[in-house]
Amino acid sequence: MNDTTPIHRAPESPIARQALALAGVFQAASLVDDLAKTGHVDQRAWDTLIHATLDTDPASFEAIYGGHPNNLRRGLETLEGMLGRRQANPVVMRYGFSMLMLMSKLRNDNDMMDTLGARLTRIQGQAEHFGETHENVIASLGEAYQDTISTFKSRIVVQGDPSLLQSRMMPERVRACLLAGIRFALLWHQQGGRRWKLMFQRGALKKALDELN
């Protein structure tokens, strides 16, 4: 049987892996903005974020985002805005950089890291039973975020339509999305990403994005 599905080569360079992880952060930031303003998200982008959050022990780097950069297309496009290649949404940029800051705080809190890890292990069992994007799973992810990361003094204030933000399951969906962004922020840090390096890496990141497109 001939399989015509294109196979995407795994990213070999550290900067390419950093770009993909950073795209995950900004994809989450972009979807938070979508949820807050429209109540809707791109399903492929959403599924990729939730899968990455639940897959705490992936078989490979590319398994985290499903193996193809198009699963992070929204994030890659948003990242191009950060690099000046297209119009950047300042609200989305603020969300993204806030997630990187919260990731740094989380990394320095071992107890919270352990608590979050234990919560995610339990939620994985839910996902196996109901499916990764079932509302029970999303509600649990949202609660995990609320009980851990949202207890930091520095919080992400989400701007949008108040009636939408208060609608059924919307707070949980937004928090699940923020948790996904911080999961990708941790991945970015594991791949050598640092906030202070970003201003010096613009050229390298642009080149990596060209190779991923």
N, C-alpha and C positions, 0 to 999 in steps of 0.2 A: 504494500500500500504506500502510495506517495503522499507525504505530508508536505503541503505547500505553505504551511505557516512559517513566516520568517523567524529565524532564530537570532536574537540579538546577543552580540558578544558581551560578556561581562566587562564592566569598566576595570581597566588595569591600573590606571594612575590614581594616586591618592587624591589629586585635585578633582578628578572626575567623580570619584565616590563622594567627596565632600560636596560637590555641586548637586548630586542627586539627593543626598541627605538634606541639604539646605533647601532644595526644591520641595521636599516633603514638609519642611517647616512652613514655607510660604504657601504651599497648597492648603495646609490647614488654616493658615491666616486668611487666605482668600475665601475658603468655604465658610469660615465663621462670619465673614462680612456678607456673604450671600445669604446665609441663614437669617442673619439679623435684619437684612433689608428686604428679602423676598420670600423667605421661608423655604426655599428650594435650593438644591445643590445638584451638580453633575454626578450621576450615579457612579460612574467609573472612578472618578476622583475620590468620592466618599468611600466606596468599597475598599480602595487601596489604602486609605488612611486607617480604617477600622481593622483591616487585616494586619497591617504593620503593628498596630498597638497590641493586638492579641498574640502575635507571633514573637514571643520573647526569647525563643531559642531557634532562630532560623537556620536552615541548612547551609545557607550562603548569604553573602551580602545582597545579591540581586533577588533572592527569594523574598526579602522583606517587602519589596514593592512590586512583586509579581513578575519580575524578570524583564520587563520592557519599559524604557523611559516614557513611553506614551501614557503609562499609568500615572505618571507624575507630570503630565503635560501642562496642567494648570499651574503647577508650582514652578516649572521651568520657565514658563512665560512670565510669571510674576517676578522671578529672579532676574529676568532680562530687564524688567522695569527698575529693579534696584541698581542694575549696572548701567542704567541710562540709555538702554536700547529701545525702550518703548515707554509710554506714559505710565508712571508709577502711581498707584493709589496710596496716598499717605496713611490712611487708616489701616490698610493691609500691612504696610511697612511697619507701622507701630505695633500691630499684633505680633508680627514675625519676630521683631527684635525683642519684644517683651517675653516671648517664649524662650529665646536664647538666654535671657537674663534669669528667668525662672528655672531653666534647666541647670544653670550654674548653682543656684541656691539648693536645688534638689540634690545635686551631686555631693554637696557638702553636708547633707543631712542623712547620715547612714540609717538612722531609725526610720525616717520617712521612706527611704529607698526600699528598705526591707518590708515595710508595711504595704507599700504600693505593689511590690513584687508578689507578696502573698495574696493581695486582692486580685491581681491579674490572673494568678494561677486558678483561683476559684471561678473567675469570670470565663476563663477558657473552657471550663466544664459546662458552663451555661451555653457557650457558643457551640460546643459540640452537640448539644441537645436541641437548641432552638435555631441555630444558624448565626453567623457572625454579626449580621446587621439587624437581627430581631430586636424589637423595642425593649425587651427585657435585658438584653445584653447592653444596649446603648444606655439604658437607665443605670445599670450597674457601673458602667464606665464613667458616666457622669457623676455618680455618687462617689466613686473612688477619687476622682479629681477634686470634688468638693470637700471631701474629708482629709485630703492631704495637701495638694499644691495650693488650693485656694485659701489655706490657712496662713500662708505667708503674708507679711504686711504689704508687700508689693503685689498688687493684683492687676489682672487685665480687665479693664472696664470696656464692655462691648457696647458699641453705638449702633442704633438701628431703630426699627419701628417698635415702640413699647408694647403694642398689642400683640405683635408677632412674638416678641421675646418672652411674653408671658403666656403664650398659647401652649396647649398640651404637648409635652415631650420636647419643646423647644429648648428650655434650659439644659436638659440632659444631652440633647444633640450638640449644643454649643460646647458644653463642657467636655464631651467625648472628643470633639474636634480639637479642642485645646490640648487635651491629653495626648492625642495623636501627634500634634505639632511638637510637643515636648519629647515624645518618644523619638521623633526624627532629629530633634536637637541633640539628644544624647548620642544618637548614631553619628551625627556630624562631629561631635566632640571626640568620639571613639576613633574616627577616621583622621583625626589631627586638626579638625577645624577649631579656630579660636577667633573670638570677636575682634581682638586687636589686630589680627592678621588681615581682616577682610579688606581694609583700604589698600593694602599692598598687593592683594591677589586679584584685583579687578581684571587685569589682562589675562591671567591664567584661567580665571573662571569663565571669561568670555570665550577663550579657546576651547575649554571643556564643553561649554554649551554648544558651540559649533559642531563638535564631534558627536554630541548626543542627539542633535537635530537630524 
